[in-house]
Amino acid sequence: MDWTLVSFGLAALSCGLLFLLWRAQSARRPDDTGASARLEGMIDMLAKGQSTLVDSLTDGQSKLAANLNDRLDSVSARLGASLETNKDATAESLNQLAQRLAVIDAAQKGMTDLASQVTSLQGVLANKQSRGAFGQWRMETIVQDNLPQGTYAFQATLSNKTRPDCVIYMPDKRPLVIDSKFPLEAMTACRDATSDDERKAAAVRVRADVLKHLSDIAGKYLLPGETQDVAFMFVPSEAVYAELHESFDDVVQKAYRARIFIVSPTILMLAIQVVQQMRRDERMREAADLIREEVMRLLDDVGRLGDRVRKLQTHFGQANEDIRQAIISLEKVESRGENIRQAEVAPPTERPPLKLAVKK
């Protein structure tokens, strides 16, 4: 039902009733009783129509209220279910958010710890003594993790009373020397330079420091007949190693000519793997030599065994021949005994002279 139209109808009906009343009052005369009666009839009809319209309006309002209540109940039920579903989803989302925040907190704590460790590492690298100890520690860790005990030594004393940081004993018993004291100050100055003049001065210092260190290694640790013909200069930083090869190739070439190899941690690990393979090959060669010696001895033993078996075969052959001859003699004796047993004994007068057949 369109309640707007109903309202407009009531308003129009009221306006019409008021208009009729006004006309009746205006046109009424004392002797006009018929018109008054007609007016009262129309007023009664309008009152009845208004009453009917009010009843319809009341019934429509009741139905509208019932429909609204039903709709509100349905909307309330759906809203409650939706709120319950959203509550569960929100609780799950909050739980996941809490877990992710916990992971983020753990990662942030790890980053904080890492930043403190980086700061500590910078402090270590800033000090020359601490930096030398750090390089020594990294080199020792790599060597200890990749070589068995007894194949290396730290701070071993050579015949010229020098003590290299590390020596690795090669298969020919001559040690390979590793030095871990890389001059880092000039490289740091070259990296921190802000002008061309500063970079040039730092580059000159890098070349001078590295070449002096190479000369010291060659003079102290390359001992003919005692150590290997080459030595390692260990650089504890991959970045410094890369920058040295990229910007100071002439220094690297001079190091090669001086029979000194500049190695980073990764290159040192690869070199140690090569040393391990060389030692493994040496052990295999030693085992092969030992097996060859044992095989030669085994062949000698087999040869002697063959000679003795052939001699034993000869003895067996001689014994078989002796046994055969003995059997022949036994058969002769048996034959003669059988002849004696079968001979008839006669009186002396009748018995012919006994003739024995002698087999020759």
Buried (B, 14 or more C-beta within 10 A) or exposed (E): EEEEEBEEBBEEBEEEBEEBBEEBEEEEEEEEEEEEEEBEEBBEEBEEBBEEBEEEBEEBEEEEEEEEEEEEEEEEEEEEEEEEEEEEEEEEEEEEEEEEEEEEEEEEEEEEEEEEEEEEEEEBBEEEEEBBEBBBEBBBEBBEEBBEEEBBBBEBEBEEEBEBBBBBBBBEEBBBBBBBBBBBBBBBBBBEBEEEEEBEBBBEBBBEBBBEBBEBBBEBBBBEEEBBEEBBBBBBBEEBBEBBBEBBEEBBEBBEEBBBBBBBBEBBBEBBEEBBEEBEEEEEEEEEEEEEEEEEEEEEEEEEEEEEEEEEEEEEEEEEEEEEEEEEEEEEEEEBEEEEEEEEEEEEEEEEEEEEEEEE
